[in-house]
């Protein structure tokens, strides 16, 4: 008796799975993408920025974001610059 119920259950699940896979996924069209800018300057890639190491912890960061001391050493934050100045 239990075997018949399992066979029927498997048969129903197989039919449901086949019908589900035949159905289209979505009737709505995909959203339209905005047009790309036509100007060549807008498509130009940004130039890579030089990276520096923090003199205190060794963290790599862009040179424009570095905090520098009087001797030109780069630090990742004001606290590391102050700690290095205090240890001298």
HELIX and SHEET records of a PDB file:
HELIX    1   1 UNK A    2  UNK A   22  1                                  21    
HELIX    2   2 UNK A   40  UNK A   43  1                                   4    
HELIX    3   3 UNK A   63  UNK A   65  5                                   3    
HELIX    4   4 UNK A   78  UNK A   87  1                                  10    
SHEET    1   A 2 UNK A  51  UNK A  53  0                                        
SHEET    2   A 2 UNK A  60  UNK A  62 -1                                        
SHEET    1   B 2 UNK A  67  UNK A  68  0                                        
SHEET    2   B 2 UNK A  74  UNK A  75 -1                                        
END                                                                             
